[in-house]
Amino acid sequence: MCGIVAYKGNKDCHPILLDGLKRLEYRGYDSAGIACLFDSKISITKRAGKVKELQEAINTKKISKDFSTIGISHTRWATHGEPNHKNAHPHIDQSKKITLVHNGIIENYNSIKKFLLSKKIQFKSDTDTEVLVQLIGYFYNQGKLSFEESVRAALQRVDGAYGIVVLNIDFPEMMIAARKGSPLVLGLKQGEFFIASDISPIIKHTKKIIYLNEGEMIVINKEKYEIKSVNKNLVLPKKIETIDIKIDDLEKGNFDYFMHKEIHEQSDTILNTFRGRALKDDILLSGLSDYWKDIKNADRIYITACGTSWHAGLIGKKLIEKFARVPVHVEYASEFRYNTSLINKKTIVIGISQSGETADTLAAINKAKDVGALTIGICNVAGSSISRITDCGVFTRCGHEIGVASTKAFTGQISVLYLFALKLAYSKRTISKLSLVNHIKDEYDLVKRIKSVLMMEDTIKKIAVKYKEASGFLYLGRGLNFPIALEGALKLKEISYIHAEGYPAAEMKHGPIALIDKNMPTVFIVPKDRTYHKILSNIEEIKSRKGKVIVITNHKSKTLESLSDDLIVLPKTNSYLFLILATIVLQLFAFFIAVAKGCDVDQPRNLAKSVTVE
C-alpha cells in the first residue's frame, strides 16, 4: 500500500530518496516524508499530498544542501488516521532518538497504545505506526536492550503486517529493516545499501538484490549487513539475486501516462507470455512440471484472487471447465480465508496476483497449504511472496506494471489461464491434438490483431469523449464476456470515478433495466458466437427505452449498425481470444474518458497498486 525507500552509503541521500519516492508513488500518494541523520540529530520533513509537495518543502527549507548519507522516506496510503501532515511518515519516538517508516497495519495498536500511555508516553498522530516507533523507543530508553534488541522486542509484541525501516541517532551508521506481510527488498552496491518496497527505486543504482522473507530483518552497520530472524538472534544465509530489468521499463517513454504505455505494451507482453510455452503442438509450463501429475488428477480447482485478478479467475473457470471438464470454484481471497472451503489434498488452489504480495491472497494460499492442498501461483513479480510460498507457479512476464489500474497484467493472467486450461485438457484427452494445434496457432495470430486494435485508438477516443459527462454506465456481456464486462466497468470506476456496473446481459431485465433512460449509456460486448442473437434481443430492450448503446463486436452487420449509437468492430478471432481484444478496447475507452475529465489516470484517488494489508 505505502512506499518505503531507504539509503545508507557514501552519497547524499536526498536526491536518491526523492527519486525513489517518485518511482514508488503509485503505491501511495496521500502524504510523503523523509528523515535523515545530521550531526547527531534527526531532520524530518513531511507534507500532505504528493511527493512534489515534499520536494518543494525540502527545497524551500534548503535541507537538500545538508549532506547526509543515511535516510529513510515514505509515501503513504492512509489506513489509520487522515492523510495529513501529522499522520505522514516518518514518525519519531518521544525521546526524539528513533525514527521509523512503516507499511502495513498494526492490528493490536490500541492495547499497545494504552500500555504506552500508562508509561506517560505522549502521541502526536492518529496512526498505528507511531505506536510501533514509541514501543521501540520505550524498550531502548529503558537502557537494558540494544537498538537491535529493542526493535526485535517490539516486533515480537505486535500483531498484523509490517515492512519497516528504523534509524537511531545513537547509532548513525546503523539501519534496521524488517518485514511481515509487507514486502521489502535490499539492494547492494559497493559501500551502499538501498531498501525499498519493490525494485523500482533500486534498479537505477544496482541489480544485486535480496528479497526479504517473512519474519526476517536486515541489520546494516557501517559497511556490513546481516539478515536475521525477527524471532531469534539468528543470522540467516541469503542468496544475492541479479535482476534483469532495464530502467527504461520504469519510464513513460513517449507516453504521457504509464497506463497508456502499458495498454500499448500488451502486444509484446502477451507474446512474451506465450513464447516458449505455446509450442507447435504442445504447451510447456515448466513451473508446473514437477507437480503436473497431481494437477492432472485433481478432483476440483479453487481460484482465489482480488479485484482485477478475480475477474481473470472467472475467465479461468470458464476456460478450464470448457476444455478440461474439471469443476472450478472462484472466490474472493478476502472471503476464501474466512469461509468454510471444501478443499483437501485432491484440490488445486490457484492464487492470482499481479504483485504477488496481495495480503488476502497470501492468506488464502496459506490456508490452502494448511489443509494439504497443492497451491499454484500466477503472478507478475519474480521473488514476490506468492511466487515463494506456493508449491509451483507461472509468471505472466508482463514487466513492471506501474499504472494503478491493471491492464497488461490482466491480459497476461488470462493468457496464462488459457494455456493452463488447454494443457490440462490435452493431458486429460478432453481435446484433440488438432484442436490444441489450432488454438496455439490462434494465440500467435492474436498478437497481430492486438496491434490492429491499438491502431483504432483514435476512433475509440472519439467515442469515449462523447460520454465523459455520463453519470453511470452498464456493461453487459454473456459467457466468457461477462467477466470482461465486470472488468470494463471496474476500469471506468477506478480511473474516471464514473459509476459503472457489469452484468450478464440476460440479467439486465432483473433490475438494472430500471436505470435505463436517454442519459444512460450501455456497453455491449457482442462476439459472433452462440450468444449473438440473444444479445441482439437485449440491445433491442435498451433501445426501446431510449438508452444509448455502444457495441464492441467482431461481426459487422446492418442489424448491429442500426441498433448501435457507436460501433467498434474488432478483427475476427475465436471467441476465447476475442475477449482479450475487447478488454483492450475497454481499457482505452476508460482511459480516454478519464483523461478527458482531467483525472489523474496513473494515481486515481483512494487507490494503491499493491494491497498489502487486509
N, C-alpha and C positions, 0 to 999 in steps of 0.2 A: 504494500500500500504506500508506505513512505519510502523516500530515497535517502540512503546514507552514503557519504563519501568521506574518507579519512586519509590523511597523508602524514608520513614521517620519513624524512630524508635529509637531503642537503640543499634543497631549493626552497624558495619562498612558497609557502603553502597556499596563499590567497588565490592566485590565478588557477592553480591546479584544482582547488576545491570548488571555485565558482564554475569553471568549465565542466567539472564533473556533475555539479548540481543541474546545470542546463541540460546535460545529457540524460539525467535521471528525472527530469521534471514531469515526464509522463506518468511517473509513479505517485506523484502527489504535488499539489501546487496551491495549497491553501495558505501556506506560510513557509518561510525558509530562514535558516540561520547558520552562523559559523562561530566556532570557538577556537582560538589559537592561544598558545602559551607565549608570553613575552616577559622576560626579566622576572621570573617567579610570580607572575600573576596571569590570570585568565582574562582574555579580552573576548567578550561575546557581543556579537551584532546579530539582530534578527528583526524580521519585518513580516507583517501580514501581507498576503499577496504572493506574487510570483518572484522568481529568482532575480529578475531585473530590478525589482524594488530593493532587494537586498544589496545588489551590486551598486545601485545608486547611493544607498546609505553608507556603504563602505568607502566609496569614492568621496562622498561628502565629508566623512569623518577622517579621511586620509589614512585610514587604518592600513590600507594596502601598502603604504610606504614603510610600515613597521615590519621588518623582516622576521618571519617566524618559520621554522622548519617542521613544526608539528601542529596539526589542527584536525578538527572534526567538523562535519557540516551535515545539513539535513534539509530535505524538502518534505513538507507534511501533507498528509491526507487525514483530516480530522476524524477522530473517533470520540475520545473523551475531552470535552471542552471545545468551545467555539474556536474557529480559525482566526485568532487574533494575536497580537504581539506577545501577551503574557503566556499564552499557551504554545507559542512557537518553540522549537528546539534550537539549540541545546539548552538543557536545564542544568542548574548548579545546586550543590548541596548548601546547607545553612552555613557551613564553615568557609564557603567560597573557595574550597580547595579542589573539589572534584566536579567535573562536568561530564555530561553524557548525552548521546543521541540514541534514539530508540525507534525501532519499527516493530509493531505488534500490539498486543493488548495484555496488560497485567490484570487477570481476572479477579484476584483476591486483593486488589489495591485498597479497598475500603477497610478491611481488617488491619492491613499493614499501616495504613494512614492513621487509624485510631491509636495503634500502638505508638507510633512516632509522635503523635500529638501529645500523648501521655508523657513523653520524654521532653516536652517543651520545644519540639521542632516545629517551626512555622512554615507554612506552604504559601507560595506566591502564584500558583497556577491551578487550573482545574483538571490537570491531566493525570492519568495513571502513571505516566513516565516519571514525573517528579517524585513519586513515591519510591521508585527504584533508586534514583540517584541519592535521595535522602537516606534510604536504608543502607546503601553502600557507605555513605558518609558517616552514618551512625556507628557502624561497625569499625570503620577505620579510626574515627576520632576517639574511640574508647582506649586506643593505644595498645591493644592486645593482639591485633591482627595486622598483617602486612596489607599493602594495597591489593595485591593479587588475592590474598585470602579473604579480604573484605568483599571483593567482587564475587568470589565463589560463594561465600556465606549468604550474600543477598540473593543470588540466583537460585540457590537451593531452597529458598523460602518463598519464591514466587510461583504462582500458577498462571498458565497462559502461554502466550507466544512472545518471543523477543528476538531481535537482532540488535545488538548494542555495540557501541564503541565508547570507551571511557578514558579520560585523562585526569591526572592528578598533579598539581603544581609542585608537590614534594618530590615527584619523580619525572622531571621534564624530558627524560629520554625514554619514557615508558608509555606504551599504548596497549590497552587490553580490549579485546573484542570477543563476543560470544553469540551463539545462536541456538534458538529452539523454535522451530516453526517458521521463522523468517530468514530468508537466505542471506548469506554473506560470502564474499569472495575476496581472497587475498592475492594481490598482485606483487610480484617480486622483481626487483631490479637491483643492480649493484649499489648497495648503500641506501636503497629507497624501498618503502613499503606503501602499498595502496590497498585500502579496504573499501568495498562498495557493496551495494545491494545486488548488483549484477555487473557484468563485464563491461558495459558501455562506457563508464568513466575511466576504465583501466586500459582498454585496448590501445589507446593513444600512446601510452607510456611503456607498456610491456605486454608480451604474450605469454609470459610464465605466470601461471596462476595455481592456486589451491582452493578447491571448493570445501568450505567448512561443513561438516556433517552435524546432525542433530546432537545437542549436548556437548559440543566442542567449543573451546575458547582459544584465542590467539593471544600470546603474551610476547610483545615486542619490547626488547630492552637494548638500547643503543643500536648496534648493527646486527643483532641476532634475534631470532624468533623461535618460539616453540608452540606446537599445537598440543593442548592438554584437554583432559576431561573436565567438564564443569563439576561433576560429582566427586572426582578423586584427583589428587595432585599427581596425575599420571601423564607422562609425555607420550604422545601418540605418533607413530610413524605415518607420514603423509606423502603421497606421490605428487610431484610437481607436474602439472599438465601444460601442454603448449596448445593454445587456442588458434584456430585457423580462421580468423575473421579480419576483414580489411576495414580500416577506418572509414572508407567510402560507403560501406554498408550502413553506417550510422549517420550519414549525411543526407540532406534532402536532394542533392544533385540539382537538376533543372526544374524541380517541382517546388511549389510554394508550401505544400503540406506533405508531411510524412504519409498520411492516409492516401493521398492521391498517388504518391510514388509507389506505395505498397499494393494498391489496386493494379497498377500497371505492371508490377513485378510478377503477377500471377502466371503469365505465360512461361516465365522462367522457373518459378518455384514449383509449379505442378510438374513441369518436365523433370526438375531435379528429384521430385518425389517418385516419379515413375522410373527414372534412369537406373539401370542395373537391377531393377526389381521386376518390371514387366518385360520378360524376355520374349523371344519369338513365339514359343509355345508353352511357356511355363511362367510362374510367378515365384520369385525368390524373396522371402522376408527373413533374412539371415538372423535378425534379432530374436526370432521366434523359433528357430530351427531346433534348438535343444529341447524344446517343450512341445513340439508340434504333435507328437502322438497324444499327449494329454489334451491338447486343444481340439484335435480332431474327434476325440472320444467324449467330449464334454456333453452333459445332458442339457445344459442350458447356459446362456450367457447373460450376464448383467453388464450394462454400460452405465457408468456414473460420471457426471460432469456438472459444470455450472455454466450458465449464460449461453454464449455462442457455442461453446463446446458441447453443451447439452443438445442444441439443435443438430449439430453434427452427429451426435449419438442417435437421435431419432432417425436420421437418414441411414446410419449404420444398421439399425434394427431392421429397417425395411429391406435393405440390400442383403443382409445375412439370411433373413427368413425367406426372401425370394429365391436366392441362389442355393443356399446350403441347407435349408429346411430345418434350421436349429432355432428353437424358441429363444427370443431375446427380450429382456426387460430393461427399460431405460428409466433411470431415476435421478433426480437432482441429488448431487452429492450431499447437500445440506439436509436432505430428507433421509437418504440412504443410511447415514451414520447413526440416525436415531430410530428409524423404523425397524420392525421385525422383518428381516430379509431372509428368504428361503434359499440360502446358499450353503454349500458344503464342498467336499473335496472333488466332486464331479462338476463343479460350477467354475466357469471362467468369469472373472471380473475385469473389465476393461475400464481404466481410468483415463479420461481425456482432459488435457490442459495445455494451453499454449505455452505458459511459462514453466509448467512443471512444478509450480510452487503453490498452487491454489489450496488454501488451508482445508476447506471442506472435502476436496477431492483426495487430498493426502489422508485425511482421517478416514474416509470411506475405504480407501485401499488398505489401510492398516486394519480396519475392522474385518475386511475380507481375508486378509492374511491370518488373522487370529483364529478363524474357523477352518483354515487349511485350504481355502480356495486359491487356485492359480491366478496370479494377477499379471495383467498386461498394461503397460503404459504407452499412450500415444501422446507425445509432446514435442515441442519445438526446440527445447534448450538442452543440449548435452551437458551433463553434470548436474542437472536440476534434481531436486529431491525425489520427484516421481520417477525419473529415469533410474535412480539408485535404489529405491525401495521396492519397486516392482520386480517380479521374477524375470520378466523379459519385456521387450517393447520394440516400438518402431518410431523413429524420428520423422517429422514431417519435412525437414530440410528446407524450411522457408526463409532462413536467415533471420536476423534480429527484427522483430516487429515492434515499432515504436508508437505508431498511432494507437490511441487507447481503444478505439473501436476496431475490433479484429476483422481483418479482411483476408490476407493471404494465408494466415494460419487456418482459418475456417475451411477454405477450399483445399488446403493441404490435408486437413483431417478427413474431409470427405474422400479425397483421393486414396489415402491410406486404408480407410474402411472399405472402399470399393475393391482395392487389391486384396484385402483380407477376406472379404466375402467370396471373391472369385477363387482364391486359393483354397479356402475351406470347402467350397462347393466342389471343386475339381478333385480334392482329396477324398471327399465322400462320394464321388461319382454321381452327384446330382446335376452336374452339367457335363456336356461332352467336350472332348478336345477341340472340336471345330468351334463350338460356342466360345470356349476360352480364347482361342486364337483370334476370333472376330472381335471380342471385347478388348483384347490387348491392342489390336490394330486401331480400334476406335480411340483408345486412350491417347495414342501418339498423334492421331489426327486432331484431337481436341486442342492441342497447342496452337495449331494454325487458326482454328476457329476462335480461340480466345483473342488472338491478335486482331482478327477481323472485328470482333465485338468492341475492343478498345478503340478501334478506328471510328466507331459510331458515336464517340462520346459527345461530339458537338450536337448531334441530334438529341441525345439523351439530356444534355444540358438545357436545350431549348424547351423541352417538355417539362423538366424539373422546375425551372424558373417560373413557369406558368402557375405552379401550385404552391409557391413559397408562402402564401398567406393563408393556406388552409389550416384549420384548427385541429383537424383529425383525419386519419386515413384508415381504410380497411385494406388488408392484404389477403387475398384468397387464392388457394391452390388445393389440389387434390393429390392423394397418393404421396409419391416422393416429394412433390412440390408443396405440400402443406408445411413441412419444416422450413422450406425456403421462404414461404410467406411469413412464418414466425421470425425468421432471421432478417428479412427485409424490413419488417415493422420495427424490430429491435434497433437496427442500424439507424432508422429515421429518428426514433425516440432518443437514442444516445447522443446524436450529434446536432440535431436541429431543434430538439425539445418540443416537437410536434407529437401529440398523442397518436399512436397507431397500434392497431391490433391485427394479429394474424389468425386466420381461422381456416378449417377445411371449408371449401366452397359450399358444400351442401348444408353446413351448419349455420350459414348466414340466415336462413329462414327461422332459426330457433333463437332469435333475439337480436342479433346485430342489425338486421334489416330495419329495425326501428330507427336507427341513426341516419338512414339514407335520406338525403334531400339534394337540392341542386348545388349545395356547397360542400358536399361530402365526396371526395374522390375515392375510388376503389381501384386497387391494382390487382389485376387478374393474371395468374401465371397459367398459360394455356398451351401446353405441348400437344402435338398431333399424336395422341395415343388413345387408349380406350376410354379415357375420361373426357375426351374432347367435346363430344356432343352434350354431355351432362353439364360441362362448364358453360357452354353456349346458353343453355337454359338459365343458369344462374346469372349470366350477364343480362339476359332479357329482363330478369326480375329487377335488376338495378336500374336499367334504362327506363323501365315503365314507371319508375318513381323519380325520374329526372336526375338520377345520380350521375356523376362524372366517371367515365370508365377509361382506365389505362390498361392496355393489354400487352403482355410480353409473350411472344409465340415464336415457333419455328415453322409456322404454316400460314402463309398469306392467303386470304380468301376474301371474296366480296362480302360474305356474311360478317366476318370479323371487322372489315373496314367500315361497314355500315353501323356496327354496334359500338365501335370504339371512338372515343374522343381523341385518343392518342394511341398509336400502334407502333410497337417496336418489334421488328421481325429479325430473328436470330438465324444463324446458319443451321442447316439441318445436321442433326446428330442423333444418336439413340437417346431414349428417354432418360437413361441413367446419367448421361453426360450433359444433357440439356440443362439439368438443374445447376451445374456449375456456371454455365453461360448466363442463366437467368440470375444467379447470385451476383455476378459481376455487374450486370445491368442495375440491380437494386442497390448495390454499393455505390455506384456512380450517381444514381438518382438521389440517394440520401445525401451524398457528398455535395452535389451541386445545389440542392435546396439549402443545406446548412451554410454554405459559402454565401449564397445569395442573401441569406438572413443575417450575415455578419457574425456567425457563431465561430467560436474557437474550435475548429474541427479536430485538431490533434489532442486537445486537452479539454474535453467537454466538462461542464460543471458537475461537481459531486462524484465524478468517476475517477478511478485509478486503474492502471493497466493490470496490475497483478494483485489479486485479493488474497493477501497472506494472513488475514485474520478472519475469525468466524463472524 
